[in-house]
């Protein structure tokens, strides 16, 4: 494929993954509007958000394998069409149940889009170009997260709530056109037949595990349904591993994790996702509720995150070639930790300017971890295993993100409830106030209790600071682990170059011998 067409194809792929980031966060600022317009209960609102994440995580594992077998371009286009269909349904429906279903359909489409996009990159780009392409794709996914509230806030200010899905339609249409016209079909002819039992075990196990992790903070970790979901999910996944170990060509190729380069880069991708998704859970609430910005203003004020990511996307490719992945990942984790520690010093009187500083540092740190680690992990996948490997990598990262939101959300809620002062507040109102900072502010406004509003703001900031402190400590521990465990990617590249040059040298030697004879 011509260079020009490769880069045009990459633009289409980037637009395709941008919608995945959008739809991870685009409904977060729309919850009050959805509650008013659809009559959705608190549980239904939770599942309007979570149905996307649960299906997304559970369906990703077989996606890469199916792409290897049936064609990566074909399955990617299928995923885009499914996502487009879910967006159209979401735009037109009027009831909470139908909206939950639409979001589940979109999650299924996203589960095909992301791993197959990543599996196509190594077939289009090699060497330094692949590093640049991975950087662009990573930024495309990442900037969709803070852009979601920005776009959603503007649309909600001007149109009906269903308009938040309209933005997906032209973006997905461009992605479909780019795939159909610019991307060659690739597959692994030796890929085994689809194992229905393994597919069911993987999807059910991941779905049950992610459901339990998401619902655990709100329902309680000791709730029988939550415990049953988590334990059942782990047992189903254990069954999948045991079954796959007996397969000559497994769908879930755990042998890939025996490669230390793939294994350790995937580990640090999971840790980076864990921290970033935890931040994305608390930051919009802080900007909107504590600093008092509206939905659109919150999205605008999250843009410094994007600035840091764009800077890194430009500088990482040459740095990776010169220094290798390890020093960049270690530096990224330490920068990310510094940002978290700075954010943890926030109090209710802290201005936005200070928030900008640690948001920019967060963007720099996260991208320094994610871009080179993802590029290196995908770069060592054997030919024909791009889909399977990227599917496994993406699934583990998505589960890491879901666990990050759940565990860090649980920490936030625990500190908030513990620090909230409801003295003198009627019992029923106090119970409502303890549900969230938004609920507490609403109760305070309704009952004219300014002291409750002040306590809620202070309790939330204490909870956010604790979450950021946990993230910072996790980043420092991960940096130390990366310094000792992460293989030098330059050695891997030199080995690959020697392997490519060896056959050429043998041919030249044979030619020389023939000439002498």
C-alpha positions in Angstrom: 0.0 0.0 0.0 1.3 3.5 -0.9 2.5 5.6 2.0 -0.1 8.2 1.4 -2.9 5.7 1.6 -1.5 4.2 4.8 -1.7 7.5 6.5 -5.2 8.2 5.1 -6.3 4.8 6.5 -4.8 5.7 9.9 -6.9 8.9 9.9 -10.0 6.8 9.4 -8.9 4.3 12.0 -8.3 7.2 14.5 -11.7 8.7 13.9 -13.2 5.2 14.5 -11.5 4.8 17.9 -12.3 8.4 18.9 -16.0 7.4 19.3 -15.0 4.7 21.8 -13.5 7.4 24.0 -16.5 9.7 23.5 -19.0 7.1 24.5 -17.1 6.0 27.6 -17.8 9.4 29.2 -20.3 11.2 27.0 -23.3 10.4 29.2 -21.7 11.3 32.5 -22.8 14.9 32.3 -26.2 13.9 30.9 -27.4 12.0 33.9 -29.6 14.7 35.4 -31.2 15.3 32.0 -31.8 11.6 31.4 -33.4 11.3 34.9 -35.8 14.2 34.2 -36.7 13.3 30.6 -36.9 9.5 30.7 -38.0 8.9 34.4 -35.0 6.6 34.9 -34.4 5.3 38.4 -31.0 5.5 40.1 -30.4 1.8 39.2 -31.4 2.4 35.5 -29.2 5.4 35.3 -26.3 3.3 36.5 -26.9 0.7 33.9 -27.3 3.2 31.1 -23.6 4.0 31.8 -22.4 0.5 32.8 -24.1 -1.7 30.1 -21.7 -0.3 27.5 -18.6 -1.1 29.7 -19.8 -4.6 30.6 -20.4 -5.7 27.0 -17.3 -3.9 25.8 -15.1 -5.8 28.2 -16.7 -9.2 27.9 -16.9 -9.3 24.1 -13.3 -8.1 23.4 -11.6 -11.4 24.0 -12.9 -13.3 21.0 -12.9 -10.2 18.8 -9.2 -10.4 17.9 -9.4 -14.1 17.3 -12.4 -13.8 15.0 -10.5 -11.1 13.1 -7.5 -13.4 12.6 -9.8 -16.1 11.3 -12.4 -14.3 9.2 -10.5 -11.1 8.2 -9.5 -8.1 10.3 -11.0 -5.5 7.9 -14.2 -7.4 7.6 -14.7 -7.7 11.3 -13.7 -4.1 11.9 -16.3 -2.9 9.5 -18.8 -5.2 11.2 -18.0 -3.6 14.5 -18.4 -0.1 13.1 -21.8 -1.0 11.6 -23.0 -2.4 14.9 -21.8 0.7 16.7 -23.6 2.9 14.2 -26.8 0.9 14.7 -26.6 1.2 18.5 -26.1 5.0 18.1 -29.1 5.4 15.9 -31.2 3.4 18.3 -30.0 5.4 21.3 -30.8 8.6 19.4 -34.5 7.5 18.8 -35.5 5.7 21.9 -37.4 7.3 24.8 -37.4 4.7 27.6 -34.6 3.7 30.0 -34.8 0.0 29.1 -34.4 0.7 25.4 -31.5 3.0 26.1 -29.7 0.4 28.1 -30.2 -2.0 25.2 -28.8 0.6 22.7 -25.7 1.1 24.9 -25.2 -2.6 25.1 -25.2 -2.8 21.3 -22.7 0.0 21.1 -20.5 -1.9 23.6 -20.5 -4.9 21.3 -19.5 -2.7 18.4 -16.7 -1.1 20.4 -15.4 -4.6 21.4 -14.8 -5.3 17.8 -13.4 -1.8 16.8 -10.6 -1.3 19.3 -8.7 -4.6 19.2 -9.1 -5.0 15.5 -7.9 -1.5 14.9 -4.8 -2.3 16.9 -4.3 -5.6 15.1 -4.4 -3.8 11.7 -1.6 -1.3 12.7 1.3 -3.8 12.5 0.1 -4.9 9.0 0.2 -1.4 7.7 3.3 0.1 9.5 6.7 -1.2 10.6 9.5 0.2 12.7 9.4 3.9 13.5 6.2 4.4 11.5 4.4 1.8 13.6 5.5 3.7 16.8 4.0 6.9 15.3 0.8 5.2 14.3 0.3 3.6 17.7 0.9 7.1 19.3 -1.8 8.6 17.1 -4.3 5.8 17.8 -3.6 6.0 21.6 -4.2 9.8 21.6 -7.3 9.2 19.5 -8.8 6.9 22.2 -7.5 9.0 25.1 -8.7 12.5 23.9 -12.2 11.0 23.4 -12.5 10.6 27.2 -12.3 14.3 28.1 -13.9 15.4 24.8 -17.0 13.3 25.8 -18.3 15.7 28.5 -17.3 18.7 26.3 -19.3 17.5 23.3 -22.2 16.2 25.5 -22.4 19.5 27.4 -22.7 21.6 24.3 -25.3 19.3 22.7 -27.4 19.2 25.9 -27.3 23.0 26.0 -28.7 23.2 22.5 -30.7 20.0 21.7 -32.5 17.0 23.2 -30.7 14.4 25.2 -30.7 11.9 22.3 -28.4 14.3 20.4 -25.4 13.0 22.3 -25.5 10.0 20.0 -25.7 12.0 16.8 -22.0 12.9 16.8 -21.2 9.2 16.4 -23.0 8.8 13.0 -20.7 10.9 10.8 -17.6 9.8 12.6 -18.4 6.1 12.2 -19.5 6.6 8.6 -16.0 8.1 7.9 -14.4 5.1 9.6 -16.4 2.6 7.5 -15.4 4.4 4.3 -11.8 4.5 5.3 -11.7 0.7 6.1 -13.6 -0.3 2.9 -11.5 1.9 0.6 -8.0 2.1 2.1 -7.3 -1.0 4.3 -6.3 -4.3 2.7 -7.8 -7.5 4.1 -5.5 -9.6 6.3 -6.1 -12.8 8.1 -4.3 -15.9 9.5 -5.2 -18.8 7.2 -4.1 -21.3 9.9 -6.4 -19.9 12.6 -8.5 -22.6 14.2 -12.3 -22.9 14.0 -14.4 -20.9 16.4 -14.7 -22.7 19.7 -18.3 -21.9 20.9 -17.7 -23.2 24.4 -14.5 -21.1 24.9 -16.2 -18.0 23.5 -19.1 -18.5 25.9 -16.8 -19.1 28.9 -14.8 -16.0 28.0 -17.7 -13.6 27.5 -19.8 -14.9 30.4 -16.8 -14.9 32.8 -15.6 -11.4 31.9 -19.1 -10.1 31.9 -19.9 -11.5 35.4 -16.5 -10.3 36.7 -16.8 -6.8 35.4 -20.5 -6.6 36.5 -19.5 -7.5 40.0 -16.6 -5.0 40.1 -18.7 -2.2 38.8 -21.6 -2.8 41.1 -19.6 -3.7 44.2 -19.0 -0.1 45.5 -22.8 0.7 45.3 -24.3 -2.6 46.4 -21.6 -3.6 48.9 -18.8 -6.1 48.3 -20.5 -8.6 50.7 -23.8 -8.6 48.8 -24.5 -12.2 47.7 -25.2 -11.2 44.1 -21.9 -9.3 43.9 -19.9 -12.1 45.5 -21.6 -14.7 43.3 -20.9 -12.6 40.2 -17.2 -12.1 41.0 -16.6 -15.7 42.1 -18.6 -17.1 39.2 -16.8 -14.9 36.7 -13.4 -16.1 38.1 -14.5 -19.7 37.9 -15.7 -19.4 34.3 -12.4 -17.7 33.3 -10.5 -20.5 35.1 -12.5 -23.0 33.1 -11.6 -21.1 29.9 -7.9 -21.2 30.8 -8.0 -25.0 31.5 -9.9 -25.6 28.2 -7.6 -23.5 26.2 -4.5 -25.2 27.5 -5.7 -28.4 25.8 -6.3 -26.8 22.5 -3.6 -27.1 19.8 -4.5 -23.6 18.5 -6.3 -21.8 21.4 -8.6 -18.8 21.0 -7.0 -17.2 24.0 -3.3 -17.6 23.4 -1.9 -17.4 26.9 1.4 -18.5 25.5 1.8 -14.9 24.3 2.2 -14.0 28.0 5.3 -16.2 28.2 7.1 -13.5 26.1 8.4 -11.1 28.8 8.3 -8.1 26.4 4.6 -8.7 25.7 3.8 -9.6 29.3 5.5 -6.7 31.2 4.4 -4.0 28.7 0.8 -5.3 29.1 1.2 -5.1 32.9 2.2 -1.5 32.8 -0.5 -0.7 30.2 -3.0 -2.1 32.7 -1.6 0.0 35.6 -1.6 3.1 33.4 -5.3 2.5 32.5 -6.2 1.8 36.1 -4.8 5.2 37.2 -6.2 7.2 34.2 -9.7 5.8 34.5 -9.7 6.4 38.2 -8.8 10.0 37.5 -11.5 10.3 34.8 -14.0 9.2 37.4 -13.2 11.9 40.0 -12.0 14.8 37.9 -15.3 15.7 36.1 -17.2 15.6 39.4 -14.6 17.9 41.0 -14.7 20.4 38.2 -18.5 20.4 37.9 -19.7 20.1 41.6 -16.9 21.6 43.6 -15.6 24.3 41.3 -19.1 25.0 40.0 -18.7 24.7 36.2 -21.5 23.6 33.9 -21.3 20.5 31.7 -19.7 22.3 28.7 -17.4 24.3 30.9 -16.2 21.1 32.6 -15.4 19.6 29.3 -13.4 22.7 28.3 -11.4 22.7 31.5 -10.4 19.1 31.0 -8.6 20.0 27.7 -5.1 20.4 29.4 -5.1 16.6 29.7 -5.3 16.4 25.9 -2.5 19.0 25.6 -0.1 16.7 27.5 -1.1 13.7 25.4 -0.6 15.5 22.0 2.9 16.7 23.1 3.9 13.1 24.0 2.5 11.7 20.8 5.0 13.8 18.8 8.1 13.2 20.9 7.7 9.5 21.8 8.6 7.8 18.5 12.2 9.2 18.3 12.7 8.9 22.0 11.6 5.2 21.9 14.1 4.5 19.1 17.0 6.2 21.0 16.4 5.1 24.6 14.0 2.2 24.3 10.7 1.6 26.1 11.9 1.1 29.7 13.2 4.6 30.5 10.1 6.2 29.0 7.7 4.0 30.9 9.6 4.6 34.2 9.7 8.4 33.5 6.0 8.4 32.6 5.0 6.5 35.8 7.0 8.9 37.9 5.6 12.0 36.2 2.1 10.6 36.6 2.8 9.9 40.3 4.0 13.5 40.7 0.8 14.8 39.2 -1.3 12.6 41.5 0.6 13.8 44.6 0.1 17.4 43.5 -3.6 16.8 42.9 -3.8 15.2 46.4 -2.9 18.5 48.0 -6.1 20.1 46.6 -8.5 21.7 49.1 -11.9 23.3 48.6 -10.3 26.7 48.0 -7.8 25.6 45.4 -8.2 27.5 42.1 -8.4 26.0 38.6 -4.8 27.2 37.7 -3.3 24.6 40.1 -5.6 21.9 38.6 -4.2 22.8 35.1 -0.7 22.1 36.2 -1.3 18.6 37.5 -3.7 17.8 34.6 -1.0 18.6 32.0 1.5 16.5 34.0 -1.0 13.6 34.0 -1.4 13.8 30.3 2.3 13.7 29.8 2.9 10.8 32.2 0.0 8.6 31.0 1.0 9.0 27.4 4.7 8.3 28.1 3.5 5.0 29.6 0.8 4.0 27.2 2.3 4.9 23.8 5.7 3.1 24.0 4.3 0.2 26.0 1.5 -0.5 23.6 3.8 -0.1 20.6 6.3 -2.5 22.0 3.7 -5.1 23.1 2.1 -5.2 19.7 5.5 -5.1 17.9 6.6 -8.5 19.4 3.4 -10.4 18.4 4.1 -13.2 16.0 2.9 -12.8 12.4 -0.7 -14.0 12.2 -1.3 -13.4 15.9 -1.9 -9.6 15.7 -5.7 -10.0 16.3 -5.4 -12.5 19.1 -2.7 -10.6 20.9 -4.2 -7.2 20.6 -7.6 -8.7 21.8 -5.9 -10.2 24.8 -4.0 -6.9 25.5 -7.1 -4.7 25.1 -9.3 -7.0 27.2 -6.8 -6.9 30.1 -6.6 -3.1 29.9 -10.4 -2.7 29.8 -10.8 -4.9 32.8 -8.0 -3.0 34.6 -9.9 0.3 33.8 -13.2 -1.1 35.2 -11.4 -2.4 38.3 -9.8 1.1 38.7 -13.1 2.9 38.5 -14.7 0.4 40.9 -12.0 0.3 43.6 -11.1 3.9 43.5 -14.7 4.8 43.4 -15.2 2.7 46.5 -12.4 4.6 48.2 -13.9 7.9 47.2 -17.4 7.0 48.5 -16.0 5.5 51.7 -14.0 8.7 52.6 -16.9 10.9 51.5 -19.5 9.1 53.7 -17.1 9.0 56.6 -16.2 12.8 56.5 -19.7 14.1 55.6 -21.2 15.9 58.6 -25.0 15.3 58.7 -25.6 16.6 62.2 -29.0 18.2 62.5 -30.2 16.8 59.2 -33.4 14.7 59.2 -32.6 11.0 58.9 -34.2 10.5 55.5 -32.4 13.5 54.1 -29.1 12.4 55.7 -29.4 9.0 54.0 -30.0 10.7 50.6 -27.1 13.1 51.1 -24.6 10.2 51.8 -25.3 8.7 48.4 -23.0 11.2 46.5 -21.8 14.8 46.6 -24.4 15.7 44.0 -27.2 14.3 46.2 -25.7 16.1 49.2 -25.6 19.5 47.4 -29.2 18.9 46.2 -30.4 18.2 49.8 -28.5 21.2 51.1 -30.2 23.5 48.6 -33.7 22.0 49.2 -33.4 22.3 53.0 -31.4 25.5 53.0 -28.5 24.0 54.8 -25.3 25.8 53.7 -23.2 23.9 56.4 -24.2 20.6 54.7 -23.1 21.9 51.3 -19.7 23.0 52.8 -19.3 19.7 54.5 -20.1 17.8 51.3 -17.6 19.8 49.3 -14.9 19.2 51.9 -15.7 15.5 52.2 -15.6 15.0 48.4 -12.2 16.8 48.1 -10.9 14.6 51.0 -12.1 11.6 49.1 -10.6 12.7 45.8 -7.2 13.5 47.5 -7.2 10.0 49.0 -7.9 8.5 45.5 -5.1 10.5 44.0 -2.7 9.6 46.8 -3.4 5.9 46.2 -2.8 6.4 42.4 0.5 8.2 43.2 1.7 5.5 45.4 0.7 2.8 42.9 2.6 4.8 40.2 5.8 4.9 42.3 5.6 1.1 43.0 5.0 0.4 39.3 7.9 2.6 38.3 10.3 0.6 40.5 8.9 -2.6 39.1 9.3 -1.3 35.5 12.9 -0.4 36.2 13.8 -4.0 37.1 11.3 -6.1 35.1 10.7 -4.3 31.7 12.9 -5.7 29.0 15.0 -3.3 26.8 13.0 -2.9 23.6 16.1 -1.9 21.7 17.5 -5.4 22.3 14.3 -6.9 20.9 14.6 -4.6 17.8 18.2 -5.5 17.2 17.3 -9.2 17.4 14.5 -8.7 14.9 16.9 -6.9 12.5 19.5 -9.6 12.8 16.8 -12.3 12.1 15.8 -10.4 9.0 19.3 -9.9 7.8 20.5 -13.5 8.4 18.6 -15.0 5.4 19.9 -12.1 3.2 23.5 -12.8 4.4 23.1 -16.5 3.6 21.9 -15.7 0.1 24.9 -13.4 -0.5 27.2 -16.0 0.8 25.8 -18.7 -1.5 26.1 -16.3 -4.4 29.8 -15.6 -3.5 30.5 -19.3 -3.2 28.9 -20.0 -6.6 31.1 -17.2 -8.2 34.3 -18.7 -6.7 33.4 -22.2 -8.0 
